Amino acid sequence: MVRTYHICGCYYTTGPPTSAWGYAPRTYLPQVELKSHSTILSTSSRTVLTQTFSNPSSTKGIKTLRYTFPLYDGVSVVDFECTIGDRKIHGVVKEKEKARAVFQEAVDQGQQAGLLEQLPDASDVFTTTVGNVPPSAKIVINITYLGELKNDAEVDGIRFTIPTKIAPRYGSYPGQLAYSAADAAQASKGMEIIVDASMPEGSFIKAMQSPSHRLAVSIGTLSSAPNAEPRLNQASASLTLGSTELDSDFVLQVLNKDTGSPKAMLERHPMIPNQRALAVSLVPRFSLPQARPEIVFVVDRSGSMRDKIPTLVSALRIFLKSLPVGVMFNICSFGSSYSFLWQKSKTYDQSSLDVALAHVQSFGSDYGGTNMYQPIEATINNRYGDLPLEVVFLTDGQVTDQELLFNLLNRMVGESKAPIRFFTLGIGSQTSHALLEGVARAGNGFSQSVKEGEKLDRKVVRMLKGALTPHVSDYSLEVRYKEEEGEDFELVDKIEECLNLDVLAAPSKEDEEDRPNSQPISLFDANADPDKDENPGNDEDGQKRYSHLPTLSSPKILQAPNRIPPLFSFIRTSVYLLLSPETIKKTPKSVILKASSQHGPLQIEIPVQVMETPGETIHQLAAKKAVQELEEGRGWIFSAKDQATGSLLKDKMPGQFPQMVEREAVKLGVQFQVGGKFCSFVAVEANDKKADKEGDLAMEDTLGYEFLDVSNQTINAKTPHDMPSIRAANAQKSPPRFQMMSTASTQSTNNDRRSFPQRHSTRSQPSSNNFAVQWMPQSGQAQQDTAEEPMEALISLQTFEGPWGWTPELFEILGITEEAARHGFDKAGVAMTEKNLLATSIVICFFRIKLASEEETWELVLDKAVNWIENQAAEESRSAMMATAEKLVQSI
């Protein structure tokens, strides 16, 4: 395993991958202009990130341009806008595979298009892909995202972070990130950062400061109105030198009065009637007698910690010196391997403290790579069963197998309900916030970060106080509503009661009533066509792919996080409620947060403030929090029960449950327009206007210029991002030759079969086309190395959703030239605007006519293609297209 230093850079590829699993050669644009304008509003932030690129060539376009960049873990991307030359296009959220298909279709048609995706295994890394960039064109991309504000325990203020570099990751990353390279060293000239802060009335701002960069600060005014009358609840900060090189995260601390006062804000959705969202936020201040648990410090001593060892040793010395008498403690060092200071935790006394301090003083970055799973699993398995376990995890967080780690903690902490908590302290300027925050969420603790040289005493002490807080795991929320005049009772919604749901595995009642039940279905109907598929209908946002799953009623109140995490003094906690239109129509009066402890009940009632103007901010923050939990293997659906049986859905339907989790995440993402692991933003011209499909010709046909990126790789499910595929690797080799050996003339099919969904069947209508398919290897090529048949070759080119692309590879296998195909469709009056449709229609006819004897093998492959075409084209245009495709295939 190697440590890969990934880069933020704007690039295009210039050829196929150098090996089957290598990366395609990349050319990075010389400059990328980045601007970030953030507005801090009470407990959340809104940031507009502007990325500006330009095509350096005045004669050639760029077919596919990509830029990979970091965002802070958990932010909610809510808007995506691309301006390419003089065209501006807006993004909408769709299921990720649907978004890719829409993007690729637009690019194939010569339209400008944009795609914003979260990398599947790194929730803090995103990729922007832009298609069809004209020569000398300027590209401006605006990405708007929302984020929760963390409390900085060191200064008792707000900590706001803008990642500027993708953290190095230990391991083989299964995505599009690549090693740093010399040609990318100047990929960016820096980043301009402006942050405005606007707090509620009465909450004046004391200071804005940064432990990472020099700032110019203006207290009293905002950057948008520098000459306005000063107000103490406003401030603005910008970088002193105008921009920062992308070498470390930008960190801002805002110190203001009443930062952590309990708040409950109700927002009405501007477009969904009676849809409301409630945000509850507080920085708790309460005191319970300290517990005496077992505390284990799990410490990263891998090679990446080399320049962070002094900070690590300093933090551990404070931790060890601050432990109370009576606790059990231990130290686990890890890297490629791991070891414990003692086989079992020791009682904290002078002797054990001296041994531990001497051990820490000898620390070096001498443990090799970064494997976290085994030491964490060993720490949990090695615990004393009669004591709560508190794990303090100190690392720079540079690892790729996050999901495995989260699943381990979900199982050993969340599902077991054992008294175990994880607290993470990120050390360094390039920490992986996705890992640190994710471990803390799954481990029922909290996370803090510290840069090299940053003061950390209070953070360490407050993290230790959190570890010594007694375990309280039954926090719950209730919503109380305003009483109407004359009512003698109070309405209360209890959140946990909203997770008993209706599960319908059968058709709905209305469907049952419409079905003619009086007549049984014959088991032998001569008129029935078992091969005929039902038309799935239009799939605008990609959710039809889940139509085979049992339907599930949504909870009328969705809480995120589903299980309220433990509360710790001085650490901000935010909980969101999505109040569906089915909830009580009255206005919430207050929310009650309560729990029980061995020292007595805990409770706080927070009055609800109703926001005057409808909005989507709280809705989108709530949706993102709910989606993030589902992505990490937790969330409301894991606690949902079948109302009929009382059993957990995950136990009742274990085979379908993972797809049900994904479906619910997609549903939330599409409804509230937030991106994530399962949803992406796609911006195409059709989003902003009705596309003139008859008048728009492909870019290469109308503009007459070539592309810099000659490989023109396709974005699809088989090759996510630009992860090299076997198909791309094979493009370097001498392509196989296919020869169709016909022993009799082919006969055309009946005209009534040119439309979908009819299909030729060798069982009901034997083929009259007597021919053989022979594959002819290149001279000097061994027969055993070239055994791929035309059918397998065609299937390998099919994209996930079902279509084939109009590519040279395809036409070589079919045995027809692109020019002949183009001429055939032009002669028949079929427009060349939908090339993927035309290519797919040819392949369908090729399978049905030339490979009819293999139908048992290809019929399901063709079903996907047929369904895709039916969703894309009207019946009349399908008939003309298929008639032409049949003639082309018959001429082969």
N, C-alpha and C positions, 0 to 999 in steps of 0.2 A: 504494500500500500504506500502511496505517496501523498505528500501534502501539496495540494494544488493551489497556486496563487492566481485567483480569477480576476478578471479585469472588467471595468466598466468601459465600454467602447462602442463606437458606431462603426459597423463594418458591413461588407458584402463578401460573398464567397466567389472564388474565381476558378473553381474546378471541382471535380469529384473528390471524395475522401481519399487520403493517401493509403488507407488500408481498410479492411472490412469494418473495423470498429474505430478507425481514426477520425480526425476532424478534417473537414474540407479546408483548403487554403483560404485565408482571409486577407482582405485588404481593408485597413482602417482609414477612415476619413481623417484628415490632418487636424481638424478642429471641431469641437462640439461646444456650443455655448449653452450653459445651464443657469437658470435663474429659479430661485425658490422664494416665494412670498407667503409667509405664514401669518395667520391671525389667531391669537390665543383668546378664547372666549370662555371665561370662568373655568370650567373643568374639561374643556375639549379644545381642539385646534382644527383649523381648516388651512390646508396648504395647496397652493397652485404651483406645480413644478413645470417649468417651461424648458423644453429641449429644442434647440435650433441646430439643424444640420444643413449642409448644402452639397449638392453634387458637384465635385470639382471638375468634371468633364463638360466641355461645351458642345461635344458632338455625340456623346453616348449617354443613354439613360441607365438607370439602375433598376433591375427587375424586382429585387428584394433587398431591402436595407434593414438591418437590425441594430438595436441598441439595448444592452443589458445593464440594469442598474438596481441599486438597493433601495428599499423603503423600510421604515421601522416596522417591526413585527406588530401585527394586529390592526394596522391602519385599514380604513375602509375606502377603497378607490371608488369614487362616486361619479366621476365625469372624465370623458376622454374625447379630445378634439384634435383633429389633424388639419393643418393647412399646408397643401402641397402646391407650390406656385401660387396661383390665384384662386384655387379651389379649397373651400373649407368643408369638412365632413365631420359629423358628430357620431360618437359611438353609442351603441346600445348593448346591454348585457344579454348574452345567450349562453346556452349550455356550451361547454368548451369545444366539443367536436363540431357542433353546428356552427359556432363562430369561426372555426378554422375553415369549414367548408364554404361559408359565405364569403370569407376573405379570399380564398383561393379562386372561387368562381369569378369574383369581381376582378381579380388580377388577370385571370385568363381572358377576360373580356376586354382588357386594356384600360380598365377603370383605375383611378387612384383609390387606394384602400389602406386602412390601418388596423392593426390587431394588437391588443394589450393583454398579455397573459402573465399569470403567476407561475413560476416554475413549480412543477409538481412536488418536489421534495425539499423546497426551500421557500417557506412562506414569506421571507423577507427579500426575495429576489424576483424582479419582474423583467419582462422583455417587451419592447415595442418593435413591431414589424411593419414596415411601410412598403407598399407595392406600387410599381410603375412610377418611378421618379424620373421626370424628364431631364434632359441635359441642363446644367447650370441652375436647376430649380432649388429654391429654398424651402426647407421643410420645417414647420413649427408645430410642435406637439405640446398641448396643454393637458396635464393630468392633475385632477383635483382629488385630494384624499382627506379624510377626517381621521382624527386620532384622539384617544383618551390621554389625559395628562397624568403623568406619574408624579408622586410626591418624592422629593429628594430629602432623605432622612438627615443628611449632613447639614443642610441649611434650613430645614423646615419650610421649604418652598416648592415650587413647581420645577420639574426637570423635563426639558423639551430637547429631543435629539433628532438630528437629521443625519442619517447614514450617508457617507460620501464615498464609501469603498466597500466592495463585496468582500466579506471576511474570507481569509484562506480556509479551506476545508480539507480535513484529513480523510483520504479515501478516494475511491474512483467515483466521481460524480456522474450520475446517469442522466445528464442533461446537456445544455449547450454551453456551459461555462468552459472557458479554455484557459490555458496557462498564460501568464503575462508574457508579452513578447516585445521585442525592441520596436517593432513598427507601431505598437499601441502606446508607447511611452508618452507620446505627445497627443494622445487621442482627445485630450480636453485641455482647455486653457484655464480652467478653474470654474468656480461656481459662485455666483452672486447670491447672497442670502440676506433677506430682510424679514424681520419678525415684528409684528405689531401685537400689543397686548391691550385688551379692553376688558376690565373687570366690572362686576356689578357695582352699582352706586354704594358708597360706604366702605368699599374694599380698596383702599388706596395702595398703590404700588410703591414699595420702598426702594427696590433696586432691580436692575437686570444685569447679570454678569455671566461670564463664560469661563470655565476651567480649561477650555480647549483652544480658544481663539481670542484675539484682541477685538474689542467691540467699540463702536460709536453709539452711545445711548442718549436718547432724548426722553426725559420723564415729563409727561403732561400732554404730549402730542403724538399723533400717528403719522406714518410716512405719507399717507394719502392726503393729509391736511396739516402740513408742518407749521402753517401760520395761524391755525385756529386757536381759540382761547384755551389755554392749558387746563387740563382736568387731572386730578391726582389719581384717578383710576385708569389712566391711559399711559402708554409708553411705547417707544419704538427702539429697535436695536438693529444695527447693520455692521457688517465687517469693516474694520478700520481701513484695510487695504482694498476694499471693494469686492474682492473675490478671494476664495480660499482654494489652494491646491487640494486635489482629492487624495489626501494622504491620511486623514483621520476624521472621525465623526465630529460633527458640529454639535456642541452641547451648550444649552442656554438654561440658566437658573433664574427664575422670577420669584422675588420675595415680595409678598403682599399680605396685607391684613386679612384675617378670616378666610384663609385659603381652604381650610378643611371643614368649614361649617356645614352641617347636614343640609342637603337640598333635595327637593323632589320636584322635577319640572315635567309638566304635561304638554305634549305637542299634538296638534291635530294635523292629519295628513291633508295636503291641499287638493288631492284628486280622488282619494278613496273615501267614500262617505262613511262616517262614524269610525274610521280607522284612527286609533290614537296610540301614542307611545309615551311611556313614562320612564324617566331617568332618575335614579336614586343614587346620590353620591355623598360620601362623608369620609373624613379622616378621623377614625375613632380616637377617643381619649377616655380610657377606663382602666381600672387597676384591679387585678386579681392576684391572690397569693401565688408566688412563683412555684412551678412544679420542679421536680428533681428527676428529669428524664435521662436517657442515654443519648449522648451527643457524639456524632462521628463526623469528623472533618474529612471530606473526600477532596483530595487536592491534585490538581493537574500539574504534572512535572514533565510534560512532553517537550519536545524540541522547540515548539512555538512559544513556550513560556520563557525563553532565554532572557529576554530583556524585561520580563515582568516579575522575575523571582524576587527582587527587593520589595516590590509592592506586596507580593504574596506573603513573604516572610513577615513583613510589618503587620499585615492583617492578622495572620495567625498568632503572632505574639500578643496582640490585643485580645483576641478571642480567648487564648489560653489563660492569660492573666485575669480575665474578667469572669471566668467560670465560678459558680458558687460551690461551696463545699457540699458534698453529698451527691453530686452527679457522677455518672459513669461516662467515660470519654475514651476516644480512640482516634487515630489518624490513619487514613488510607491514601497512599500515594499511587498514582496511576499514569500510564502512558501506553506503550504497547503491551505491557503487563501491569500487574498491580501487586501491592503488598501492604499489610497492616503493621502498625508499630507494635501492637500486641495481638496475640491470637484472639483474645476476647477483650472487650473494653474494661478499663481499670477504674477504680474509685479515684476521684480527684483529691489528691493530697499533695504535700510538699515534695515527696519523693517522685510521684508520677509526673508532677508538673516539671521538675528538673529534667527528667528523662525526655519529656516531650519538647521542652525548649531547646535542649541540645540537639535533638533530632531535627527540629525545624531549622536550626541555624546551619545545618549541614546540607540544606536543600540545594539542588541544582536541576537544570533542565536536561536530565540524563535518562529519561524513561522512554525515549524514542517517539513513536507515533501517538495518536490519541484514540484509544478505544475505551469508551465510557460504559458500555453495556455491562461487561463482566464485573467491574468493581462495584457498580451500583447494585447489581443483583446480589453479589456477595455480601455487601454491607447490610442489605435487608435480611438475607438468610442468616446472617451471623448475629442478629440482634438478640437481646434478652426478651423473651416472650412476655414477661410480666412488667415491662417498662415501656413507656412511650419512646419512640425513636425519632430523634431530630437530626436530619442530615444537612450539614452546611457544605455546599458544593462550590468550590472555588476553581474557576477555569476561564480561559479566553473563548471557550465555546466553539472551537474550530473543528467540526466533525460533520459528516454527511448523513449518518444513519439516524437522523432525528426521530423518524417515525417508529423505528424499533424501540427506541428509548421511551417514547411517549406510551407506546402500547404496554411496555413493561410496567411503567408507573401506574397506568390505568388499571392494570390487573392486580398489582401487588399493593397498591395504596387505595385507589378508588373503589374497586369492586370488593376487595377483602374487608374494607372499612376498618382496617387495622389502625391503631394510633401512630401513624407515621406521617412525617412532614418533611418537605424538601425546601431549603432556602438557597438561592443561588446568588453568588457574588461574581459578576463579570469583571475581569481585570484586563485593561488594555484599550487601545483606541480603535481596534477593529474586531470587537466582540460580535458574536452571532446572537443578536437579540432574540431571534426566533427560537433558538435552543434554550437560552436562559429563561425567557418568559414562559416557554412551553413546559419546561421541567417544573417551574414554580407553580404553574396552573395545575398540571397533573399531580403534583406533589402536595397540594393544599398549603403552600407557603407563599413567599413573595420573593421578588428579585430586585437587586440593586446593581448598579454598575459604577466602576471607578476607573479613571484613566491613569496611566503611569504618572506618578508624582502628585496626583490629586489627593487632597486631605480626605481621610476615610475613617477617622476615629469614631465619630458619632454614628456613621452607617453601620460599622461593625458592632458597636454596643447595642444599637436598636435591633439589629438582626438577631443578636444573641437574646435580647429581651423577648423578641418574638418567639424564639425557640423555647424559652422558659415559660411562655404563656400556657396555662392549662388548655387541654383540647376541648373545644366546643364544636360539635359537628351538626347540630340540628337547627341552624339558622333558617328562618322562614319569613316570608312577607305576606301581609294581608293588605288589601285595598279597601278602604272605607269610603262610602259615598255620602254626598250631602242628602239630608233628609228633606223631603217635601213637606209643605205645611199640612198639618193634620195627620202625618204618619207617626205611629207610636213604636216603630221598630227601625233598626239600623241595618242597612244592606252592607254585607261584607263579602268580598271575593277572596277565597283561599286558593293560593296558586297550586298547591299540590293536588287539589281536587280536579284540576283541569286536564290531567293527564290520563284519564280513563276515556278511551277513544273508541269510536266505531270502526271496525275493520271489515271491509266488504271484499271478499274474494270472488263473489259471484256478481253477475250483472245487477244493476240497480233495480228497484221495485218497478220503476216506470218501464224499463226494458222488459221485465217479466210480463207486465200487463200487455205490452205491444206484441209479444210473441204468441202465435196461434198454438196454444198448448193442447187444443183438442185433437190435433193431428200429430201423431208420433212421427219422428224422423225415420224414414226408411233406411235400413242398413244396406240396401242395394237400389240405387236410383240411377237409371241409365242416363238421365239428363244432368246428373251431378258431375262437376269437374273438381276432383280433389286437389288438382294442381293450381286452381284459381285462387289467388290471394285477395283478401279484402283490401280495398283502397284505404290506407291509413289516414288519408286526408292531409291537409296542409300542416306542416310542422314549422311554425314561424320561429320559435325560440329553442327548439331542440328537446322539449319535454316529452314528445311522443315516444321517445326511445324507452320510456319507463311505463308505457301503457300496459305491459304484460304483468305488472306488479299489482298486488291487492291495493285497492283504494283505501285511503286512510283519512279520517276526518282530522282537521287541524285543531290543536288546542285553542280554546277561545282566549286564553291568556298564555302567552309564551314568555317564559322568564329566561334571561340570559345574563350570567351563566345559570344553567338549570339548577345546580346545587350551589347555594351561596357559599363562597369560600370562607375560611376562618378569618375573623377580624383581628387586626393587630394595631396597637396604638401607633399613631403617626404614619401609618401606611394607608393610602387612599384605596377605598373600595367603591366600585360602581356596579350597580345592578340595573338591568333594563327590563321593562315589561312591554310587550307588544299586545295591545288591547284590540282584539279583532272586532269587526262590526257586530258580532254576535254577543258581545259583552253588554252589561247593564248600560243603558243609554245615559244614565245620570253622570254628573261630574264628580270625579274622585275628590274627596275631602282631605284625606291623609293616607299615608302608608305606615304600617307598623312592622318594624323589624324586631324579631324576638328570638330568643334561644334560652336554653337551660344549661346550667353548669352545676358542678358539685357544691359550689358556694352560693347558689341561688339563681333565680331567673334573671335574664338580661333582656332589656326592652328599650326601644326608643320609638316615639311617634313623630313623624316628620310631616308638616303640612305641605299640601300640594300647591304649587304655583302654576297657573294656567298661562301658557304663552299666548300673547295677544294675536300674533300672526301665525297662520298655519305654516308648517315647514316639513322638511324631510330629514333634517340633521339627526335628531334623536332616533327616528325610525331606522336610518341607515347605520348608525352606530349599534343599535340593538340587533339589527339583522346580521351585521358583520360578526358581532360577538356570538350569536347563535350559530352562524355558519362555521366560525372558527372552531367551536366546540365539536361540531359534527365532523369536521375535517380531522380533528385530533382524537377521534374515537370516544367522544363523550357527548353530552347534550341531552336535550329533552326526550328524544325518541328512545334513548337507552333506558329511560324510566317509564316510558309509556306502556300502558296495559290495554289489553283487549277488554272492552267493556262487557262483552258477553261471557268471557271465561275467567277474567281476572288475572290471566297470565301475562308476563312480560312479552312484548312483541319479539324481542331478540331471542327469547327461548322458544316461542311458538313457531317462528319462521326463520330458523338460523340460515337456511340457504338463500333466502331472498332479502334478508335483513341488510347486508352491506349495500345492495342497490337501493333499498328503501332509504337508507341514510343519505346516499348521494342524491336521490330524488328530492328529499326534503331540503337539502342544501341548495340545489339548483332552483327549487321553487322560491325560496327566500331571496336568492340572488337576483332572479328575474323580476320578482314582484317589486323589490325595493331598489333594484339597479345597483347592486354592489358586486364587485368582482371577487374572485377567490380561486381555490384549487379546482373547482368543478365548473366555474363560470368565467367567461372572458368578455372583454369589450371588443366589439368589432365596429369599425367605422367604414361605411361604404356610401357611395353617392345615393343609393336607393333609400338610405335612412332619412335624407333631407329632401328628396323629391322623388316623384314617380319616374323610374328609369325608363328612358326611351330605348327599349331593347331592339327595336327594329332599325333605329338610326345610328346606334353606336357601333362602330367597328373596332376590332382589336387594335391596340396601340401600334403594334409592329406593322399592321396593314396600312395605317393612316399617316403615321408620323415619319416612317421611313428611316429610322435610325436603329443602331444596334445597342446591345446592353453591355455594360462593363462586366456584370456577373454572368459569365457564359454558362454556368451550370444550371441556373434557373431551377433550383430545387423546389419541389412542391411541399407545401405545408399540409400535412394530413396526419391522421391518427397513427399511421404506421411509422412515421418519422417525425415525432414531436420535436418542435423547434428545428434545429439542424443536426439532430443526432443522426450520424451516418447510418444508412440502412444497407442491407446486403445488396439491395437493388442498385443503390448509388455506387457501392464498391464494385459491383460487377460491370458498371459502365466503363471502367478502365480497361477491361479485358476485351478481346476480340469478340464481337457479338455473334451468337449462334445464327445460323441460316436455317430458315424453315422453308420447305418446299411442299406445296400441295399437289399430290399426284392423283389426278382424276382419271378414272377408268370409264366414266360415262358422263354425259352431259348432265348438268344440274338442272332441276326444274324449279320454277318459282312456286312460292307458297300462295295459297288463296288470298285474294285481296282482303277478305273479311278477317284475316289474321294479322293484318298490319297494325291494328290498334291494340293497345294494352287493355286488360291484362291477359288476353289469350296467349297461348304458348304452344309450340309444336311438341308433341309427345310421341316418342318412339313406341309407346305401349299401345296407344289408340290409333296411331296413324304411322305405319312403318315408313321409314325414309326411303325415297326413291333415288337418293343421291349416292351412287356407288363410287366411292373414292377412298383412297388411303392417305393418311397423314404421315409423312416421312420427315425426319429431322436430319439435315445434312451437316455434319461437323466440318469445321475448317480443316484444311490440310495440315497434317502434322499434329493434330489434336487427338488425344486418346479418347476412345469411345466411352470409357467408363467415367471420364471427367465431364462429359457433355450429354447427360442423360435427360435433361429437362425437355419435356414435351411442350407443344404449343399451348395446350390447355393450362398446364402449370405456370407457364410463362405469363399468360394472360391474367390468370388469377393473382399472380404476384404483383401485377401492376394495378389491381383494383384498389381504390381508396376505401377507407373505413365505412363511409356512408353509402357506397355502392357504385359510384361512377368511375369511368376511366378518363384520364386526361388525354388531350390531343398532343401526343408526343411522338418523336421519331422512333423511339423504342417500340411503341404500340404498332405503328404502321409497318415496321420491319417484320414483326411477328405475323401480322395479318397478311403480308405479301402484297401490299398495295402502297402506292406512293401518296404522300400528302397532297401533291398537286392533283392526282387523279380523284382523290376524295373531294377536294375543294371544288374541282370542276364539276363533279357529279351533282353536288348540292347546289352550286350556282345555276347549273342548267335546269334543275328542277324548281328553281325559285325559292329554295330554302335558305334563309338568312344565315350568315356565318357568325352571328354574334354570340351564340351559345355553343362554343366549340366542345365543351365537355359533354353536352347533350348529344351532339352529333357523333362524337367518338364513341360514346356509350351505346348509341343505337347501332352503330356498325358492329361493335363487339357482340351485342345481343344476337344480331342476325348471324354473325359468324358462328357463334355457339350453336344456334338452332339449325343452321343449314349445313355447316361443315363438320360440326362435332356432335351431331344428333345422337350418334350411338353411345356417347359418353354422358347422356343426360342425367343418369343417376348420380354422377359425380358433381356436375356443375349446376344442377337445378336450384339449389339454395343460394349459390353465388349470384345467379341471375335474378332470383327473387328480389334481392337487395337492389340490384340495378333497376329492375322494373318499378319497384316502389319509389325509388329516387326520381326516375323520370316522370312518373305520374304526379309527383309533388311539384315538379319544376315546369311542366309544359301542359298546355291545354290539349284536349283530345284531337282537335283538328290539326294542330301543328305536329302532334305525335304521329298521326297517320301519314302526313306528307313526309316527315322525317324518316319513318320506318320504311315506307315504300322506296325511297331513294337508297337507304342503307341496304335493303335487300338486293337491289340491282347492282350495287357496288360489290357486294359479297359474291353474287352469282357470277360476276365478271372475273373473279380471281381464278 
